[in-house]
Amino acid sequence: MLDLLIRGGDVVTPQGVGPWDVAIEGERIVALGLPEHGLEAGRVIDATGKIVVPGGIEPHTHLAHFISMQPEENLHTLGPEEDTRGMVFGGTTTHVDFCFVRPGTDVQQVIETRAARWKGNSYADYSFHVALQGPLPLKVFDQIPEAIQAGFPSFKVFTVEVLPPHPKRHPYRLDFGRIQLAMEKITPHGGIMVVHAEDHDIVQFMYEKFREEKQTDGWLLPLVHNKLSEKLAFRRTIQLAAHTGAGVYFVHTSAREGVDAVAEARAAGFPIYAETLHHYACFTAEDYKSPRGFCYHTYPSLKYPEDQAALWNGLVRDGISTTATDEFPTSLELKLRGQDLENVTGGNLGAEARMGIVYSEGVVKRRMSLERFADVTATNAARILGLYPRKGVIAPGSDADIAIIDPGIKKTLVREDFHVSDYSPWEGWTIQGWPITTIVRGRVVVENRRLVGDRRDGKLVARKISPEVLRRPAC
C-alpha cells in the first residue's frame, strides 16, 4: 500500500494538466494514475477543486546575511529558522541561498560554514550559490571545478558595487577580467554564471552626482540604479559569455532593456536565462513615494510601467525563465530605517507570497497557463540550477515536493496571513488563489494553512546541471 495519495485535483505535469492521482511512497512520487486505477494509500488528501503543482523553488535568497546598508552595526537578516517557515506556508519547498568567497577565504571553507548554519534549521530543502566577491587571488578560481563536482555548480558575481564604498562594507564587485576567468573555469566543468548585472561606473557616478547636488531622497534610486546601467551590463556580460561559451543566469532582471538583451541572446542560441522578482512585476518607482514605499525596494531599483509590461510579457510567454525574491528578511523597523539614497535597505520579504502572487497576477489576471506557472515558479529554476528532475516536477521518481493551491480563495492580504516577520510588503494586496497545503519529500508540513509539527528537517541537495541547459536556451 502507498504511503500517501493526492486525489481529485488538477495536477500540473510536464505532459499537461489532468485529474491524476499522485502516488507517494517515502520521499518520492512513484506513480501518476487516473482515479479508476484504484490506487490505495495509508493516507489520502482530497484535492477536489484544487490545483496540484510542483513545490516552488526559490532560486535567490539572502538569509542570515550581513546588512551592509547599516555597516556601523553588526546586523543580519533573519535566518532559515524564520524565513523557511514562511516558504513552506507559501508552497515553496526548496531554496538556493549564497555562500561568499572573499579575499582570505576559500570555496570549500565557505560552503562548509554555510551548510553548518542551515543544518537542522530549515523547513525547506536548500542549496547554495558560490558568490565570488572582491579582488580575489587568481588561485581561488582553481577551486571552481572541485565545487562543481561537489554539487555546487552556480557561481554568483556582481558587476557593480551596489552601494558607495565604506570601510566596513565587504566588496561585492568582481572585475570583468576575473569574471572572464571564472567563466573559463566553469564552462568545461558544467557550471553556470549567476550575474547581478549593473554598470559600476554609471551607478557610482550617479551616487557621486546626487551627493554633490545634495539630493539624498531615497526615491531617487531609479536614477542611480538606472535602465541604461542594466542595458550596458547585460550586453557586456552576454558578449563575454559568447566569447567563453559560458551559460549565464541573470538575477533580478528589472528593466525592459535587460529583457530585450536576454531575448536577443536567446534568439541567437546562447544559453542565457533571466530571473525577475514578483516585486518588480507588481510595483514601480512611483511606489517609493508611498509611506512604506521602501518595503518594496531591492538592488537594482524598481523601474517603470513599460518595464513591468516587458517583465510580464517575458513571464507569461517566454524570455523570463524564473521568479525569485532576492529574499532579505528583516523587521519593519530595520527595513525602513534607511531613508536616504545611500542607505535604503535592499532585498525583499516575499518568498512566502511568491507563488500566490504569481498565480493571482499571472494565471488569473494575465491568462498564464498552469504549465507556464509551474515553469516560472519551480521547473525552470530546477533545470537551470541543476535540481531537475529530482526537484521542480510532478513525475514518477521525483521528490514528492508538492504545493496545493486553492483557486477559490479571494481576499485582501493582511499581516496575519504571513509567518516570518512583523510585516509583509504584500499587506493590502488583493489576491485570487493561494497555496494551502505543502508537502516536502512526502511529508505534509503545511495542511489547510496550518503548520503540521515543527520539524526543520530540510536537506542540503547536491546539484548537477544538464549539458543541454548549458548548450542552448533550454527553458
C-alpha positions as CSV (number, residue, x, y, z in Angstrom):
1,M,0.0,0.0,0.0
2,L,1.1,3.5,-0.8
3,D,2.1,6.0,2.0
4,L,0.2,9.0,0.6
5,L,-2.2,9.7,-2.3
6,I,-3.3,13.1,-3.5
7,R,-6.6,12.6,-5.3
8,G,-9.2,14.8,-7.1
9,G,-7.1,17.8,-8.0
10,D,-6.0,19.2,-11.4
11,V,-2.4,18.1,-11.4
12,V,0.2,20.1,-13.4
13,T,2.8,17.8,-15.0
14,P,5.2,18.1,-18.0
15,Q,2.6,16.3,-20.1
16,G,-0.1,18.8,-19.3
17,V,-2.9,19.2,-16.7
18,G,-5.1,16.3,-15.7
19,P,-7.1,14.7,-12.9
20,W,-4.4,12.3,-11.9
21,D,-3.9,10.6,-8.6
22,V,-0.4,11.4,-7.3
23,A,1.0,8.3,-5.6
24,I,3.8,8.7,-3.0
25,E,6.0,6.2,-1.2
26,G,8.5,7.5,1.3
27,E,10.1,10.7,-0.1
28,R,9.3,10.0,-3.8
29,I,6.5,10.1,-6.3
30,V,6.1,6.6,-7.6
31,A,3.1,6.9,-10.0
32,L,0.6,9.1,-11.6
33,G,-2.7,7.4,-12.3
34,L,-6.3,8.0,-13.2
35,P,-8.9,7.6,-10.3
36,E,-10.3,4.4,-11.9
37,H,-6.9,2.7,-11.5
38,G,-7.9,2.1,-7.8
39,L,-4.7,3.2,-6.1
40,E,-4.9,2.9,-2.3
41,A,-2.8,4.5,0.4
42,G,-2.5,4.8,4.1
43,R,-3.5,8.4,3.8
44,V,-5.5,10.2,1.1
45,I,-5.5,14.0,0.6
46,D,-8.7,15.2,-1.2
47,A,-7.6,17.9,-3.6
48,T,-11.0,18.3,-5.3
49,G,-11.4,21.7,-6.8
50,K,-7.7,22.5,-6.1
51,I,-4.6,22.8,-8.3
52,V,-1.7,20.5,-7.6
53,V,1.7,21.9,-8.7
54,P,5.4,21.2,-8.1
55,G,6.7,22.6,-4.8
56,G,8.1,26.0,-5.5
57,I,11.8,26.6,-5.9
58,E,13.1,29.9,-4.7
59,P,16.4,30.5,-6.5
60,H,17.6,33.6,-4.8
61,T,17.6,34.2,-1.0
62,H,19.8,36.0,1.4
63,L,19.1,34.6,4.9
64,A,21.4,35.2,7.9
65,H,23.1,37.8,5.7
66,F,25.1,40.8,6.8
67,I,23.2,44.0,6.3
68,S,25.7,46.3,4.5
69,M,23.3,49.3,4.3
70,Q,24.0,49.9,8.0
71,P,27.7,49.0,8.1
72,E,28.4,50.5,11.5
73,E,26.2,47.9,13.1
74,N,26.6,44.1,13.0
75,L,23.1,43.4,11.7
76,H,22.0,40.4,9.8
77,T,18.8,39.3,8.1
78,L,16.6,36.6,9.6
79,G,17.8,33.1,9.3
80,P,16.4,29.9,7.8
81,E,14.6,29.2,11.1
82,E,12.2,32.1,10.5
83,D,12.2,32.5,6.7
84,T,11.8,29.0,5.5
85,R,8.8,28.6,7.8
86,G,7.1,31.3,5.6
87,M,8.3,29.5,2.5
88,V,6.5,26.3,3.3
89,F,3.4,28.2,4.2
90,G,3.6,29.7,0.7
91,G,4.2,26.5,-1.2
92,T,8.0,26.7,-1.6
93,T,9.8,23.5,-0.8
94,T,13.4,24.3,-1.9
95,H,15.5,27.4,-1.9
96,V,19.0,28.4,-3.0
97,D,21.0,30.8,-0.8
98,F,24.6,32.0,-1.0
99,C,28.0,31.4,0.5
100,F,30.5,34.2,0.0
101,V,34.1,33.8,-1.1
102,R,36.1,36.9,-0.3
103,P,39.9,37.6,-0.1
104,G,41.3,35.5,2.7
105,T,38.7,32.6,2.3
106,D,38.4,29.6,0.1
107,V,35.5,27.9,-1.6
108,Q,35.3,24.7,0.5
109,Q,35.6,26.6,3.7
110,V,32.6,29.0,3.0
111,I,30.4,26.1,1.7
112,E,31.0,24.1,4.9
113,T,30.4,27.1,7.2
114,R,27.1,28.0,5.4
115,A,25.9,24.4,5.3
116,A,26.5,24.1,9.1
117,R,24.4,27.2,9.7
118,W,21.5,25.6,7.8
119,K,21.6,22.1,9.0
120,G,18.7,21.4,11.3
121,N,17.3,24.9,10.9
122,S,15.4,24.8,7.6
123,Y,11.9,23.7,6.9
124,A,12.6,23.6,3.2
125,D,15.4,21.8,1.3
126,Y,18.3,24.0,0.2
127,S,21.5,24.6,-1.7
128,F,23.9,27.4,-2.2
129,H,25.3,29.5,-5.0
130,V,29.0,30.2,-4.6
131,A,29.4,34.0,-4.6
132,L,32.8,35.3,-5.8
133,Q,33.5,38.8,-4.4
134,G,36.2,41.4,-4.4
135,P,39.8,41.3,-5.6
136,L,40.2,37.5,-5.2
137,P,43.6,35.9,-5.7
138,L,43.7,34.1,-9.0
139,K,44.4,30.8,-7.4
140,V,40.9,30.8,-5.8
141,F,39.5,30.2,-9.2
142,D,41.3,26.9,-9.5
143,Q,38.9,25.7,-6.8
144,I,35.8,26.1,-9.0
145,P,35.9,22.6,-10.7
146,E,36.0,20.9,-7.3
147,A,33.0,22.9,-6.1
148,I,31.1,21.9,-9.2
149,Q,32.0,18.2,-8.7
150,A,30.8,18.5,-5.1
151,G,27.3,19.7,-6.2
152,F,27.6,23.5,-6.2
153,P,27.6,24.4,-10.0
154,S,26.4,28.0,-9.9
155,F,28.7,31.0,-9.2
156,K,27.4,34.4,-8.4
157,V,29.2,37.6,-9.4
158,F,28.4,41.3,-9.1
159,T,29.5,43.6,-11.9
160,V,28.9,46.6,-9.6
161,E,29.3,47.8,-6.1
162,V,25.6,48.4,-5.3
163,L,26.4,51.0,-2.6
164,P,29.1,53.6,-2.2
165,P,32.4,52.5,-0.7
166,H,32.6,52.2,3.1
167,P,35.5,50.8,5.2
168,K,33.1,48.3,6.9
169,R,31.4,47.1,3.7
170,H,32.7,43.9,2.1
171,P,33.4,44.5,-1.6
172,Y,30.8,42.9,-3.9
173,R,32.1,43.6,-7.3
174,L,34.2,41.2,-9.4
175,D,36.1,42.9,-12.2
176,F,35.4,41.7,-15.8
177,G,38.8,40.1,-16.0
178,R,38.1,37.9,-13.1
179,I,34.6,37.3,-14.4
180,Q,36.1,36.1,-17.7
181,L,38.5,33.8,-15.7
182,A,35.5,32.4,-13.7
183,M,33.6,31.7,-17.0
184,E,36.7,29.9,-18.4
185,K,36.9,27.8,-15.3
186,I,33.2,26.8,-15.1
187,T,32.4,26.2,-18.7
188,P,34.3,23.0,-19.3
189,H,33.1,21.6,-16.0
190,G,29.3,22.1,-16.2
191,G,28.8,25.2,-14.2
192,I,26.8,28.4,-14.8
193,M,27.4,32.1,-14.0
194,V,24.8,33.8,-11.8
195,V,25.1,37.5,-12.5
196,H,23.9,40.7,-10.8
197,A,24.5,43.0,-13.8
198,E,24.7,46.7,-13.4
199,D,27.2,49.1,-14.8
200,H,29.6,50.0,-12.0
201,D,30.8,53.3,-13.4
202,I,27.3,54.7,-14.0
203,V,26.0,53.6,-10.6
204,Q,28.9,55.1,-8.7
205,F,28.9,58.3,-10.7
206,M,25.2,58.8,-10.1
207,Y,25.8,58.4,-6.3
208,E,28.5,61.0,-6.5
209,K,26.5,63.4,-8.6
210,F,23.5,63.4,-6.3
211,R,25.7,63.6,-3.3
212,E,27.4,66.7,-4.7
213,E,24.0,68.2,-5.6
214,K,22.8,67.5,-2.0
215,Q,20.0,65.4,-3.3
216,T,19.6,62.5,-0.8
217,D,16.0,61.3,-1.1
218,G,15.7,57.5,-1.4
219,W,13.1,57.8,-4.2
220,L,15.9,58.8,-6.5
221,L,17.2,55.3,-6.5
222,P,15.8,54.5,-10.0
223,L,18.0,57.3,-11.4
224,V,21.1,55.7,-9.8
225,H,20.4,52.1,-10.5
226,N,19.0,53.0,-13.8
227,K,17.9,51.4,-17.0
228,L,21.0,52.3,-19.0
229,S,23.1,50.7,-16.4
230,E,21.2,47.4,-16.8
231,K,21.4,47.6,-20.6
232,L,25.2,48.1,-20.7
233,A,26.0,45.5,-18.1
234,F,23.7,42.8,-19.5
235,R,25.1,43.3,-23.0
236,R,28.7,43.3,-21.9
237,T,28.2,40.2,-19.9
238,I,26.5,38.4,-22.8
239,Q,29.4,39.3,-25.1
240,L,31.8,37.9,-22.6
241,A,29.7,34.7,-22.2
242,A,29.6,34.3,-26.0
243,H,33.4,34.6,-26.1
244,T,33.9,32.0,-23.4
245,G,31.0,29.7,-24.1
246,A,29.6,30.2,-20.6
247,G,25.9,29.9,-19.6
248,V,24.5,32.9,-17.7
249,Y,21.6,33.2,-15.3
250,F,20.8,36.9,-14.8
251,V,19.3,37.5,-11.4
252,H,16.6,40.1,-10.7
253,T,16.1,41.5,-14.2
254,S,14.3,44.8,-13.6
255,A,14.1,46.7,-16.9
256,R,12.9,46.3,-20.4
257,E,16.5,46.8,-21.5
258,G,17.6,43.6,-19.7
259,V,14.6,41.6,-21.1
260,D,15.5,42.7,-24.6
261,A,19.2,41.9,-24.2
262,V,18.3,38.4,-23.0
263,A,15.8,37.8,-25.7
264,E,18.3,38.7,-28.4
265,A,20.9,36.4,-26.9
266,R,18.5,33.5,-26.7
267,A,17.3,34.1,-30.3
268,A,20.9,33.7,-31.3
269,G,21.1,30.4,-29.5
270,F,23.1,31.3,-26.4
271,P,22.4,29.7,-23.1
272,I,21.2,32.9,-21.4
273,Y,18.5,32.9,-18.7
274,A,16.7,35.7,-16.8
275,E,15.1,35.8,-13.4
276,T,12.8,38.5,-12.2
277,L,11.1,39.3,-8.9
278,H,7.4,39.5,-8.4
279,H,8.1,42.8,-6.7
280,Y,9.4,44.2,-9.9
281,A,6.4,43.0,-11.8
282,C,3.9,44.5,-9.3
283,F,5.4,47.7,-8.1
284,T,7.0,50.7,-9.8
285,A,9.4,53.5,-8.9
286,E,6.4,55.7,-8.0
287,D,5.7,53.4,-5.1
288,Y,8.9,54.6,-3.4
289,K,7.0,57.8,-2.5
290,S,4.3,56.0,-0.6
291,P,4.5,55.9,3.3
292,R,6.1,52.4,3.4
293,G,7.5,52.6,-0.1
294,F,10.9,51.3,0.7
295,C,9.4,48.0,1.7
296,Y,9.4,47.2,-2.0
297,H,13.0,48.1,-2.7
298,T,15.9,45.9,-3.7
299,Y,19.0,46.5,-5.8
300,P,18.7,47.3,-8.6
301,S,15.7,49.6,-8.1
302,L,12.1,49.4,-9.1
303,K,11.6,50.7,-12.5
304,Y,8.6,52.0,-14.6
305,P,5.3,50.7,-16.2
306,E,7.0,49.9,-19.5
307,D,9.4,47.7,-17.7
308,Q,6.6,45.9,-15.8
309,A,4.9,45.2,-19.2
310,A,8.1,43.7,-20.5
311,L,8.6,41.5,-17.5
312,W,5.1,40.2,-17.6
313,N,5.4,39.5,-21.3
314,G,8.5,37.5,-20.6
315,L,7.0,35.6,-17.7
316,V,3.7,34.7,-19.4
317,R,5.2,33.9,-22.8
318,D,8.9,33.5,-23.0
319,G,12.2,35.2,-22.2
320,I,12.0,35.4,-18.4
321,S,12.6,31.9,-17.0
322,T,12.1,32.2,-13.3
323,T,10.6,34.3,-10.5
324,A,12.5,34.9,-7.3
325,T,12.5,37.4,-4.4
326,D,16.1,38.4,-3.5
327,E,14.8,37.4,-0.1
328,F,16.3,39.7,2.6
329,P,14.0,39.3,5.7
330,T,14.2,41.9,8.4
331,S,11.8,43.6,10.8
332,L,9.7,46.5,9.5
333,E,11.8,49.0,11.6
334,L,15.0,47.8,10.1
335,K,13.6,47.7,6.6
336,L,12.5,51.3,6.8
337,R,15.5,52.6,8.8
338,G,17.3,53.8,5.8
339,Q,15.5,56.6,4.0
340,D,18.5,58.3,2.2
341,L,19.7,57.4,-1.2
342,E,22.8,55.6,0.1
343,N,21.3,53.6,2.9
344,V,17.9,52.2,1.9
345,T,17.7,48.6,3.0
346,G,17.8,46.3,-0.1
347,G,16.2,42.9,-0.6
348,N,12.7,41.8,-0.1
349,L,10.5,39.9,2.2
350,G,8.4,38.0,-0.3
351,A,9.3,34.3,-0.6
352,E,6.1,33.3,1.3
353,A,4.0,35.3,-1.1
354,R,5.8,34.5,-4.3
355,M,3.7,31.6,-5.6
356,G,0.4,33.1,-4.5
357,I,1.2,36.4,-6.1
358,V,2.4,34.9,-9.4
359,Y,-0.7,32.7,-9.5
360,S,-3.1,35.6,-8.9
361,E,-1.3,38.1,-11.1
362,G,-0.2,35.7,-13.8
363,V,-2.7,32.9,-14.1
364,V,-5.9,34.7,-13.0
365,K,-5.2,38.2,-14.4
366,R,-3.0,37.6,-17.4
367,R,-4.0,34.1,-18.5
368,M,-0.7,32.5,-17.8
369,S,-1.1,28.7,-18.4
370,L,-0.8,26.4,-15.4
371,E,2.1,24.7,-17.2
372,R,3.9,28.0,-17.5
373,F,3.1,28.9,-13.9
374,A,4.8,25.6,-12.8
375,D,7.8,26.5,-15.1
376,V,8.4,30.0,-13.7
377,T,7.9,29.1,-10.1
378,A,9.6,25.7,-10.0
379,T,10.6,23.7,-13.1
380,N,12.8,26.2,-14.9
381,A,14.8,27.0,-11.7
382,A,15.3,23.3,-11.2
383,R,16.6,22.8,-14.7
384,I,18.8,25.9,-14.9
385,L,20.4,25.3,-11.5
386,G,20.8,21.5,-11.6
387,L,18.0,20.3,-9.4
388,Y,15.9,18.6,-12.1
389,P,14.4,16.1,-12.3
390,R,14.7,15.4,-8.6
391,K,13.0,18.7,-7.9
392,G,10.6,21.0,-9.7
393,V,8.3,18.5,-11.4
394,I,5.5,16.1,-10.6
395,A,6.7,12.9,-12.1
396,P,7.5,9.3,-11.1
397,G,10.9,9.2,-9.5
398,S,11.0,12.8,-8.4
399,D,10.9,14.0,-4.8
400,A,7.4,14.4,-3.5
401,D,7.6,18.2,-3.3
402,I,4.1,19.4,-3.9
403,A,2.0,22.5,-3.3
404,I,-1.8,22.6,-3.4
405,I,-3.4,25.8,-4.4
406,D,-7.0,26.7,-3.7
407,P,-8.2,28.9,-6.6
408,G,-11.3,29.8,-4.7
409,I,-9.6,31.9,-2.1
410,K,-10.4,35.6,-2.8
411,K,-9.3,38.1,-0.3
412,T,-7.2,41.1,0.6
413,L,-4.0,40.0,2.3
414,V,-3.4,41.1,5.9
415,R,-0.5,40.9,8.3
416,E,-1.9,37.7,9.9
417,D,-1.6,35.9,6.6
418,F,2.2,35.8,6.9
419,H,4.6,33.9,9.1
420,V,8.1,35.4,9.0
421,S,8.4,39.0,10.4
422,D,6.2,41.7,11.8
423,Y,5.2,42.9,8.4
424,S,4.8,41.9,4.7
425,P,5.1,44.2,1.7
426,W,2.1,42.4,0.4
427,E,-0.3,43.5,3.1
428,G,-3.3,45.2,1.4
429,W,-2.8,43.3,-1.9
430,T,-5.9,41.6,-3.3
431,I,-5.5,38.0,-4.5
432,Q,-7.4,35.2,-6.0
433,G,-5.9,31.7,-5.4
434,W,-3.4,30.9,-2.6
435,P,-1.3,27.8,-1.5
436,I,-3.0,25.9,1.3
437,T,-1.0,22.6,1.6
438,T,2.7,21.9,1.2
439,I,4.5,18.6,1.1
440,V,8.3,18.3,1.3
441,R,9.7,14.9,0.3
442,G,6.5,13.1,1.0
443,R,5.9,14.7,4.4
444,V,3.0,17.1,4.9
445,V,4.4,20.2,6.5
446,V,1.5,22.6,6.0
447,E,-2.1,21.4,5.7
448,N,-5.0,23.7,5.1
449,R,-2.8,26.7,6.0
450,R,-1.7,25.2,9.3
451,L,1.8,24.1,10.2
452,V,1.9,20.4,10.9
453,G,4.5,19.9,13.6
454,D,7.7,22.0,13.9
455,R,10.4,19.9,12.3
456,R,13.1,21.8,10.5
457,D,14.5,18.8,8.6
458,G,15.2,20.3,5.2
459,K,18.2,18.7,3.5
460,L,21.2,20.0,1.5
461,V,20.7,19.0,-2.1
462,A,23.6,18.4,-4.4
463,R,23.1,19.8,-7.9
464,K,24.2,18.9,-11.4
465,I,23.3,20.9,-14.5
466,S,22.2,19.1,-17.7
467,P,24.6,19.8,-20.6
468,E,21.5,20.7,-22.7
469,V,20.9,23.7,-20.4
470,L,24.4,24.9,-21.0
471,R,24.4,24.5,-24.7
472,R,21.4,26.5,-25.7
473,P,18.3,28.2,-24.1
474,A,16.6,25.1,-22.9
475,C,13.8,26.7,-20.8
